[in-house]
Amino acid sequence: MSPTQRPRVNRQFALKTRPVGLPKESDFELVEAPIAELKDGEVLVRAAYLSVDPYMRGRISGMKSYAAPVEIGQTMVGGGVAQVIESKNAAFAPGDFVDIYMGWQEYAISNGKNLRKLDPSVPVSTALGVLGMTGLTAYFGLLDVCDPKPGETVVVSGAAGAVGSIVGQIAKIKGCRTVGIAGGDDKIEWITTECGYDAAFNYKTTADYAAKLKELCPNGIDCYFDNVGGPLTDAVFTALNVHSRISICGQISQYNNTKPEMGPRLFGALIVYRAKVQGFLVSDYMSRAAEAIQEMSAWVREGKLKYREDIVEGFENMPKAFIGLFHGENIGKRIVKI
Amino acid sequence: MSPTQRPRVNRQFALKTRPVGLPKESDFELVEAPIAELKDGEVLVRAAYLSVDPYMRGRISGMKSYAAPVEIGQTMVGGGVAQVIESKNAAFAPGDFVDIYMGWQEYAISNGKNLRKLDPSVPVSTALGVLGMTGLTAYFGLLDVCDPKPGETVVVSGAAGAVGSIVGQIAKIKGCRTVGIAGGDDKIEWITTECGYDAAFNYKTTADYAAKLKELCPNGIDCYFDNVGGPLTDAVFTALNVHSRISICGQISQYNNTKPEMGPRLFGALIVYRAKVQGFLVSDYMSRAAEAIQEMSAWVREGKLKYREDIVEGFENMPKAFIGLFHGENIGKRIVKI
């Protein structure tokens, strides 16, 4: 379809049932919707790439969270990179690629606010990854929350994921020793050869996480960037240094629990180590996003920051691509190509 | 005994056995030791007041902590206020009262380093409480870790203790709404009438902590100063506000556990609330102690900062006074008068 050819129908994935535990494909429903005529100031865009991310599990849960949940029957939320195919807004022309929080659908109409025109000199898909939400998450969660110093040891869980693979590289740029935890030998291979992790281990084939961390972090752990939570985090607590900083980015091991998982109480150790644990959301840093993207773009151009995209083809595979995140299928940023 | 009369023997409490669970009096042994002749530069002091504090439980545990443990046969560590009875140090004269980390013994010889001469215009016992270690703990743990803003809600566990009773008052001075948690109606009475807590509840007679916190904190919780840990802290996590700050000062509910207590994993909530949990030790703030004591002394003189001492009489009662802390016997700062 050329940029100017108008589609007749939009396809969307709506939330059909609130998942209990691990989401199923049948929790989502593919529906069709008409595409309205544009009013002045509006643009019609067609998705090129849509993002699937672990945080979306929180949006389809009934639990209180930082954003309102997706209601049953509503289109799933999420970020995308789309191409303008019709425009009644002078700021956007057909053919432009934009970053847009459009949700799981093939087409969207926008009034132009919160649309960011993309620089076509870099692959536009990076706006969903290294130069988008997950890259910014790595950047601010590491630099602002952990504030790592040269020579410090930074441990990252989910180290082969969209965020973790970037965290390790930024930590290296800042002069740290980096130790990654991931679930697969292929992931360990990639993060140690390509992402510059100094050491890493596959938690799926490691019996004693604490002993392994002690071996790989002979000087203790100064910073921990946590995407996973659960027993991995418990093990990190056995090797913390005084004044260590822990950035809680995600807790993917917990997202599909049907009741809160119990674990050893960890706050006493925070006194022993005078340590800090801080949760954060990238959305709190949007006023500084442009500056961060500029710096990371330079690192990408200089070859200091590598990234990998895990592309799933076809809009109809959105639910499957999303669910696969919880099986650890992806290496790098998982994106659905539409 | 006059300040200049030289004693012949020193009495000390040595650690006899490493306690399992709640310490017993028989874990300590009263022993006698000779008192050496002074060398040049030294002073001999006699204890006037000795401190018992919950942190001492950590010192007699075999667990890794922030300081080396007291070994079996060693004199128990701890702070004291003592009077100089002999001096070969020009900076100290017989009769002077000093603040000294002398441990559980009646006499000590010091080379003068780490001795702080006390201002006799305020009761010298305050050097163990409001104008000493526990007061400084309240000051820095609240102001530095939580950084409370006027109008914010500050919740304090262990609110009738040596630290918690001061935390609430400093929070009031800073314009906050204060909610205390303590274990006894007499404690609740004292902190609400004397320490200015806006609201408080007795956790021993409250079935649903979360519901009570919701009732007493209609605007949610911005700061939590935690001396206790365990289920009280779990309940606080149900009422946190975005960007809330939690200062971990103590975890007295956990100190006598013989194995780690299990509780719901809380780190996911830190993402939802973009909240911070930070452990601290007052010893990290010693470079700023003089400034804090000056400010708190002024508050005491102005009647803005009230304190209560829970005096136990007699050196031989040190172990009993210490163990009573874990039964919540004390209101305010427990001190043993020698």
Interface residues (C-beta under 8 A of the other chain):
Chain A: K64 S65 Y66 D226 G229 G230 T233 V242 I248 C249 G250 Q251 Q254 P260 E261 M262 G263 P264 R265 F267 G268 A269 L270 I271 V272 Y273 R274 A275 K276 V277 Q278 G279 F280 L281 D284
Chain B: K64 S65 Y66 D226 G229 G230 T233 V242 I248 C249 G250 Q251 Q254 P260 E261 M262 G263 P264 R265 F267 G268 A269 L270 I271 V272 Y273 R274 A275 K276 V277 Q278 G279 F280 L281 D284
